[in-house]
Amino acid sequence: MSRLLPSGEELLFSLKAFTAGMLALWIALMLDLQRPYWALATVYIVMQPLTGTLRSKASYRAVGTLLGAIATVVLIPNLASAPELLVLAMAGWTGLCLFISLLDRTPRGYAFMLAGYSAALIGFPAVTDPASIFDTALSRVEEITLGVCCAALVGSLAFPRPFGPVLAGRVENWLNDASRWSRDALAGLADAAVAGRDRRKLAADAAEIDALATHLDFDTSALRGATAVVRRLRRQMVMLMPVLSSVADRVAALSREEGGLPPDLQALLADMDGWIAAGAPAERAPDLRRRIAALSPPADAHLDWTGVLTVSLLHRLGETVSLWQSCRALQAALVDGRADQAEETGTRHQVAETRHVDYGMALWSALAAALTVIACCVIWIGTEWQEGAIATQMAAVACCFFAAQDNPVPAIVSFTIANGLGVVAAMVYALFVFPFIDGFALLVLAFSPALLITGIAMTRPALYGRFLPIAVGMPTMLNLQDRVYVPDIASLSNSGLAMVLGMGLAGLITALVRSVGAEWSARRLLRAGWRELADAARHGASVRPQTLSAHMLDRLALLVPRLGTVAPGADLAAVDALSDLRVGLNLADLRRRRRYLGGAALQSVDTVLDLTAAHFHAQARRRGPLPAPAALLDRIDAALADVAAAPPTRQTRRLLLALAGLRRGLFPDSSQQRPLFPPSPLPSPEEMPA
């Protein structure tokens, strides 16, 4: 029963939305705007509980509407005499805007998506009167602007709820989760299945924090304008993940394969565990660094395989200290309002500000939306359906709203049903309520039960998509104007039927040409990563480690919700994207430094790179993970011996360490049985590759 009762925050949000909506409707009626109900609908579309998200969404909606209005003013008058060209142009504009929106993958993409279907909402009803398109577009912009201004005004002045503290809380939760994983890795307690699930969750949460940071520029808290600092913090957060993955791998290898950790290293790991548990205080970091340096062998030491793993672990522990210190310092600066003074330390390998981009999937979704618009227009023109414009409008809206989903059909069906309920509610108001209303005060009173309940439901994520169409569709279907209301049930029924049929056609076409499953999308993401790893093996000199890290960590975040639907025994469940990332960084290092070799060493390294590229290409073609071939393990060991026989320069040492890292990434369960290095010095930890 408690879930049915609204909380105080839910009641407050609903009251604010209702107040802003009624204010927008009253002003629109006073100004005698063409469609005043759009001002009311806009309030509910952009209204959000947090001030930052509300103001950013309102801003992007205003920009998107303006772009859509400009497109209609350009297209409709010039192509009205050629219906076929006009249909292609409008469908092409919708698809183009959706394509750009899907590539952006940030809250800014909302503006492009809106520009696409706003052209349909403004333009299609005006095709029979192209001379009035400028007035129609101008009125639409005025109504939308009025709605977003009222929503932003009420949301900012009436008990605002700043976005900054909420984002700071998300950062704190992320760091707490990372702390638990760090301590498990240091103690050698990380279970593979649990650790893999935790890593995927951390990647998804980090990507969400990055996207949410876009709203900070619109916030009312002290963190307004701290977007750049949050993204600096996010770079440190996500770089912590492959470092911790490497720490866990090295601890496991030394504990399992090499007879256990020496006592002094165990003591260091225990102290680092306590340091992280205490919040990584900065004053203890220098002592940990000194102890790490003291345990590191001299630069001219001759080490066996165990020594290499130990040096690698110590190097990663040093990076862990730096990253945790930087994360906590940046977090403290945000909490204390000192974002402009925050500095990061971190490691020399940073994550670039770039994302995975799937041009093919974005283009496919855009073409599906354009095809839907064309199909609706063909039916509209062919049948001379009077309400065909409404069907085409709603088809464009449905395709754009859910294009980012793997399978948009269930969401479109739910959206269609919700709009159908909105039509029923509009009919109830038209028949039994509006005939008795005389004046704006009674109109407010009449709308209050439905809109207040709808506003409460919209605060709950599970109900938002079901009730938003009611809040938007009901006043729109009623066609509120500043005149005595005369119910026209026939027109209302036809409009409602057109709305439902348009969205139904969108769902049908999407199911036929666009819908895919979560596992299909997961395999597509993994294939993109494997192709990039193959490119790193073949063209590593042109592969930036920062870009490779950003792409692979971003794909990991996209994989999280999809892998959650995969059966535990499926081949995809065993994929370790962070291990793939470590492999990719070592491949790039090998390819970039191979030019310093000659003779047998160069040939051996090239063979390793070619075999590794072939392995990842085979995975991409198979669309599933494959075990690395045993021949590749033999060639890596042979390359280690050949490179070790070369003159011991700094570059050959880096190549040796990159080969060792590649071996651990591709064959984590294979013990080293033969000596790797002849008597030649290893580099200091500062020279270690990623």
Residue, then its C-alpha position, 0 to 999 in steps of 0.5 A: m500500500s505504501r507504494l501507492l501513496p505519493s511521497g512529499e517530493e512526488l506531490l511537490f513535483s506534480l504541483k509544480a508541473f500542474t502550476a507551470g502547465m496552467l500558467a502556460l495555458w493561461i498566457a497562451l489563451m490570453l495571447d490568443l496563440q494558434r494552439p495554446y494546448w501545446a504550451l501546456a503539453t510542452v510543460y509536461i514534456v520537459m518537466q523534470p524533478l531536478t532543476g538542472t535536467l529540467r532546464s537543460k531539457a527545456s533549452y534543448r527542446a526550444v533549440g530543436t523546435l526552432l530547427g524543425a520550424i526553419a526546416t518546414v519554412v524552407l521545405i513546405p513552400n518550395l515543394a508543396s507543388a511536388p508531393e513526392l519530393l516533399v514526402l522524400a524531403m520531410a522523411g529525409w529530414t526526419g531521418l537525418c536528424l535522428f541519425i545525428s541524435l543517435l551518434d551524439r548519445t548525450p542529452r544534447g542529442y535530444a535537440f536533434m531528435l526533436a528537430g526531426y519530428s518537429a518538422a513533421l508536427i508543424g509541416f504535415p498539417a500545413v501542406t494544404d495551405p503552404a502560404s501560411i507555413f511561416d505563421t504556423a511555424l512561428s506560432r509553434v515556436e512561440e507555444i513551445t518557448l512559452g511552455v519551456c519558459c514556464a516550466a523552467l521558471v516554476g522549477s527554478l523558483a518554487f522549491p528547486r531541487p539542485f542537480g549537483p548534489v545528486l550527481a555528487g552522490r552518484v560519484e560517491n556511490w561509484l567510488n564506494d563500489a570501486s573501493r570494494w573491488s579494489r580491496d578484493a583485488l588487493a586481497g586476491l579475493a575477487d571471484a571471476a564472475v562477481a568481479g566481471r559483473d561489478r566491472r561492467k556495472l562500474a563502466a555503465d555507471a561511469a558512462e552515465i555520470d559522464a552523460l549527466a554532467t551535461h546538465l550541470d551547466f544548467d543547474t542552480s547549485a554551486l556545482r554549476g559550471a563544473t562540467a569539465v571537472v566532473r569529466r576530469l574526475r570521470r577520466q580518472m575513474v574509468m582509468l582506474m578500472p583497467v589498472l585494478s583489472s591488471v592488479a587483480d590479474r598479477v596478484a592472482a598469477l603470483s599467488r597461484e603460479e609462482g608460489g605465493l607473494p613475498p611477505d613484504l609485498q603482502a604487507l604492502l597490499a594489506d596497508m593499501d587495502g586499509w588506505i583505500a578503506a579509509g578513503a585514500p587520505a592524501e597524507r599517507a600516499p607518499d609513504l605508500r609510493r616510497r614503499i613501492a619504490a623500495l620493493s621495485p628491483p633496480a633498473d639493471a636487475h636481471l629478473d625471471w618471469t616471477g620478477v617481471l610479474t612482480v615489477s608489473l604489479l608494483h607499477r600498477l600499485g603505484e598507478t592505483v595510489s595516484l588514481w585513488q588520490s586524484c579521484r578523492a581530491l577531485q571529489a573533495a573539490l566538488v563537494d567543497g565547492r572548489a571545483d576551479q582549484a581541483e587538480e588531477t594526478g593520475t597516470r600518463h595514459q588517460v582516456a580521451e573524450t571520445r565515444h564508440v560510434d555505430y554509424g551503421m546502426a544509426l543509419w539503419s534506425a534513421l532509414a527505418a524512421a524515414l521509411t515509416v514516414i514515407a509509408c504513412c504519407v503514401i497511405w494518406i495521399g492514396t486514400e485521401w484520408q482527412e486525418g492522415a497528417i495526424a497519423t504521419q506525425m505520430a508515426a514520426v514521433a514514435c520512431c524517433f522516441f525509441a530509436a535508441q532501443d535494441n527492440p523499440v516495438p514493445a515501447i512503441v506498443s506501450f506508447t500507443i496504448a497510453n495514447g489511446l488512454g489519453v484519447v479516452a480521457a479526452m472523450v470523457y472530458a469532452l462529453f461530461v466535463f467541458p460542457f459545464i465549464d465557464g471560465f479559466a478557473l473551472l478549467v483549472l479545477a476540471f484538469s486538476p484530478a487527472l493532471l495531478i495524478t499523472g504528475i505523481a505517476m511521472t516521477r516513477p520511472a516505471l510509470y513515466g512512459r505510460f502517463l506522459p502520453i496522457a498528460v500530453g495527448m489529452p489536452t492536445m486532443l481536446n484542442l483547447q481554444d479561447r472560446v465556448y467549447v463545443p464537443d465534436i465526438a466524430s472529429l475527436s474519434n477520427s483524430g484519436l484513431a489516426m494517432v493510434l493507427g500512425m503509431g501502430l504502423a510505426g511499430l509494424i514497420t519497425a518490427l519488420v525492418r529495424s527490431v533486433g535483440a539485446e544479444w545481437s546488439a551485444r555481439r555487434l559491440l563486441r565485434a567492433g571491439w575485436r576489429e579495433l584490436a585487430d587494427a591495433a595489431r596491424h596498424g598500432a603506430s596510428v592507434r592512440p592508446q587514449t582513444l582505444s581505452a575510451h572506445m573499449l570502456d564505452r562499449l563495456a558500458l553499452l554492453v552492461p544492460r545487454l549482457g544482463t539478458v544473456a544466459p549465464g552459460a552463453d559464450l558472451a557471458a565469458v567475455d572480459a572487455l577489460s582484458d581485451l583493453r589491456v591486450g589492445l594497449n600492448l598490441a599498440d605498443l608492440r606495433r609502434r616500437r617494432r621499428y627498433l628491431g631487426g632480424a629474427a626479433l623483428q620477424s618474431v614480433d611481426t608473426v605475433l602481431d599477424l597471428t593476434a590480428a587474425h585471431f581477433h578477426a576470426q572472433a569478429r567473423r564468428r560473432g563470438p569469443l574464441p580461445a586464442p590458438a596454442a600456436l600464438l602462445d608458442r610464437i609469443d614465447a619465441a618472440l620473447a626469447d628473440v627480443a631478449a637476445a637483441p641489444p638491451t636498449r630501452q625500446t627492446r625492454r619496452l617490447l619485452l614487457a609488452l609481449a609479457g603483458l600480451r601473454r597474460g592477457l591472451f593466456p591468463d591460465s598458462s604458466q611460463q615454463r621456460p626462462l624468458f630473459p637472458p642476463s639483461p637489465l629490466p626497466s624501472p617501473e616508470e618505464m613500464p607500458a600500459 
